[in-house]
């Protein structure tokens, strides 16, 4: 784990990112007070797939009925 001041972090940001990507934890401090930890993002988000919810939701005719006044009032607030 390495600690850098804000000034040094700004000056050497690309090197710090490389260190974080290599698995090292990088701490950025203001003076002697640690503020943030720079770590690599290791997980990737799953890709969205068109039609993934097909058949799992349905809309019937009641969906198009007007909302009751109390619900409309709640939305207006």
BAFI-3210 file (N, C-alpha, C; in Angstrom, 3 decimals, decimal comma, padded with zeros to 6 digits):
// residues 77
n [1|2|3|4|5|6|7|8|9|10|11|12|13|14|15|16|17|18|19|20|21|22|23|24|25|26|27|28|29|30|31|32|33|34|35|36|37|38|39|40|41|42|43|44|45|46|47|48|49|50|51|52|53|54|55|56|57|58|59|60|61|62|63|64|65|66|67|68|69|70|71|72|73|74|75|76|77]
n.u [000,853|000,650|001,115|000,204|000,483|-002,008|-000,932|001,283|-000,164|-001,677|000,376|001,488|-000,528|-001,116|000,807|000,001|-002,488|-001,707|-000,369|-002,514|-004,050|-002,382|-002,892|-002,152|-002,897|-003,580|-003,239|-004,526|-003,748|-004,478|-002,233|-001,421|-003,706|-005,512|-007,524|-008,760|-008,958|-007,373|-008,282|-008,326|-010,983|-012,482|-014,567|-016,848|-019,758|-022,684|-023,770|-026,592|-029,448|-031,531|-034,952|-034,871|-036,726|-038,944|-042,169|-042,374|-043,738|-046,875|-049,407|-052,580|-055,984|-056,742|-054,562|-054,702|-056,757|-058,022|-056,245|-057,201|-058,443|-057,075|-054,580|-053,643|-053,404|-051,344|-049,197|-048,950|-047,749]
n.v [-001,167|002,138|005,584|008,798|012,338|014,832|016,645|015,198|013,054|014,248|014,976|012,524|010,872|008,991|006,989|006,126|005,052|002,899|001,395|000,766|-000,781|-002,928|-004,187|-003,080|-001,205|002,195|005,022|008,249|011,257|014,216|016,258|014,721|013,325|010,638|010,433|009,151|005,900|004,387|001,977|-000,757|-001,476|-004,479|-006,075|-006,705|-005,356|-007,226|-007,647|-006,018|-007,648|-007,694|-008,293|-009,871|-009,975|-011,042|-012,358|-012,307|-010,216|-008,554|-006,552|-005,596|-004,586|-002,918|-001,395|000,889|002,331|005,308|006,867|006,788|009,686|010,221|009,010|010,452|012,944|012,404|012,064|014,621|016,114]
n.w [000,000|-000,956|-000,166|-001,188|-001,535|-002,347|-004,200|-005,288|-006,317|-008,335|-010,020|-010,757|-011,759|-013,861|-013,400|-010,880|-011,447|-013,025|-011,062|-009,393|-011,134|-011,319|-009,013|-006,624|-003,686|-003,571|-001,698|-001,337|000,116|002,031|003,137|006,097|006,349|005,283|002,394|000,124|-001,487|-004,110|-006,274|-008,583|-010,867|-010,814|-011,609|-014,244|-015,750|-016,511|-019,863|-021,287|-022,527|-025,249|-024,992|-022,724|-020,651|-021,770|-021,777|-019,023|-017,954|-018,097|-019,640|-018,958|-019,809|-017,677|-017,104|-018,619|-017,520|-015,957|-013,224|-009,752|-007,959|-005,505|-005,904|-008,104|-006,918|-005,124|-006,871|-007,833|-005,875]
ca.u [000,000|001,424|000,382|000,672|-000,256|-002,800|-000,033|002,005|-001,129|-001,991|001,558|001,823|-001,787|-001,063|001,581|-000,819|-003,518|-001,032|-000,139|-003,806|-004,425|-001,509|-003,364|-001,680|-003,778|-002,934|-003,950|-004,262|-003,965|-004,299|-001,326|-001,295|-005,050|-005,911|-008,841|-009,345|-008,160|-007,466|-008,188|-008,808|-012,302|-012,184|-015,731|-017,510|-021,210|-023,218|-024,371|-028,045|-029,866|-032,855|-035,950|-034,574|-037,917|-040,060|-043,043|-042,372|-044,603|-047,990|-050,224|-053,966|-056,761|-056,811|-053,399|-055,064|-057,809|-057,514|-055,906|-058,112|-058,045|-056,080|-053,266|-053,239|-052,963|-050,052|-048,185|-048,844|-046,994]
ca.v [000,000|003,360|006,796|009,963|013,569|015,285|017,255|014,127|012,248|014,971|014,966|011,164|010,115|007,824|005,948|005,600|004,197|001,649|000,644|000,237|-001,861|-004,070|-004,816|-002,378|-000,170|003,496|005,951|009,657|011,978|015,667|016,343|013,383|012,763|009,850|010,813|008,163|004,735|004,132|000,548|-001,102|-002,087|-005,844|-006,772|-006,053|-005,490|-008,086|-006,916|-006,100|-008,477|-007,316|-009,348|-010,719|-010,069|-011,483|-013,332|-012,194|-009,100|-008,383|-005,363|-005,862|-003,382|-002,068|-000,515|002,127|003,017|006,491|006,684|007,432|011,055|010,256|008,691|011,588|013,984|012,009|012,316|016,065|016,757]
ca.w [000,000|-001,074|000,155|-001,928|-001,267|-003,494|-005,178|-005,975|-007,059|-009,566|-010,873|-011,202|-011,807|-014,753|-012,718|-009,786|-012,055|-013,398|-009,834|-008,945|-012,058|-011,025|-007,787|-005,427|-003,162|-003,552|-000,822|-001,615|001,372|002,078|004,279|006,681|006,465|004,118|001,876|-000,795|-001,862|-005,545|-006,573|-009,917|-010,976|-011,257|-012,141|-015,366|-015,721|-017,574|-020,966|-021,393|-023,656|-025,704|-024,855|-021,576|-019,799|-022,589|-021,152|-017,569|-017,558|-019,032|-019,447|-019,336|-020,096|-016,493|-017,130|-019,290|-016,776|-015,254|-011,815|-008,812|-007,611|-004,431|-006,471|-008,923|-005,988|-004,577|-007,911|-008,057|-004,797]
c.u [000,902|000,540|001,031|-000,145|-001,047|-001,903|000,700|001,059|-001,491|-000,828|001,804|000,581|-001,700|-000,265|000,766|-001,918|-002,906|-000,774|-001,431|-004,253|-003,581|-001,886|-002,934|-002,713|-002,987|-003,807|-003,540|-004,680|-003,821|-003,493|-001,103|-002,625|-005,410|-007,334|-009,494|-008,374|-008,418|-007,253|-008,763|-010,203|-012,095|-013,377|-016,330|-019,010|-021,668|-023,888|-025,880|-028,400|-031,297|-033,792|-035,740|-035,793|-039,144|-040,851|-043,135|-043,234|-045,737|-048,768|-051,629|-054,699|-056,833|-055,632|-053,750|-056,211|-057,220|-057,227|-056,964|-057,561|-056,981|-054,680|-052,755|-052,720|-051,585|-048,920|-047,935|-047,974|-045,548]
c.v [001,234|004,559|007,974|011,171|013,943|015,861|016,176|013,270|012,925|014,894|013,592|010,278|008,874|006,684|005,313|004,694|002,861|000,781|000,007|-000,913|-003,109|-004,736|-004,128|-001,344|001,131|004,432|007,367|010,445|013,478|015,938|014,935|012,673|011,977|010,205|009,716|007,016|004,471|002,643|000,299|-001,697|-003,475|-006,546|-005,986|-006,305|-006,456|-007,230|-007,083|-006,879|-008,106|-008,519|-010,244|-010,922|-010,581|-012,583|-013,220|-011,043|-009,001|-007,133|-005,715|-004,534|-002,424|-001,095|000,861|002,874|004,246|006,177|007,338|008,803|011,099|009,916|009,824|012,714|013,662|012,279|013,809|016,751|016,803]
c.w [000,000|-000,772|-000,553|-001,511|-002,514|-004,589|-005,978|-006,801|-008,370|-010,547|-011,492|-011,349|-012,690|-014,122|-011,598|-010,318|-012,470|-012,168|-009,343|-009,840|-011,835|-009,704|-006,508|-004,993|-003,067|-002,725|-001,198|-000,376|001,158|003,339|004,817|006,814|005,204|003,693|001,054|-001,035|-003,339|-005,771|-007,956|-009,832|-011,567|-011,889|-013,295|-015,271|-016,805|-018,640|-020,954|-022,642|-024,012|-025,586|-023,647|-020,674|-020,564|-021,867|-019,639|-017,059|-018,575|-018,650|-019,894|-019,524|-018,903|-016,430|-017,682|-018,603|-016,080|-013,780|-010,934|-008,391|-006,523|-004,941|-007,356|-008,035|-005,404|-005,595|-008,104|-007,002|-005,073]
res [x|x|x|x|x|x|x|x|x|x|x|x|x|x|x|x|x|x|x|x|x|x|x|x|x|x|x|x|x|x|x|x|x|x|x|x|x|x|x|x|x|x|x|x|x|x|x|x|x|x|x|x|x|x|x|x|x|x|x|x|x|x|x|x|x|x|x|x|x|x|x|x|x|x|x|x|x]
***
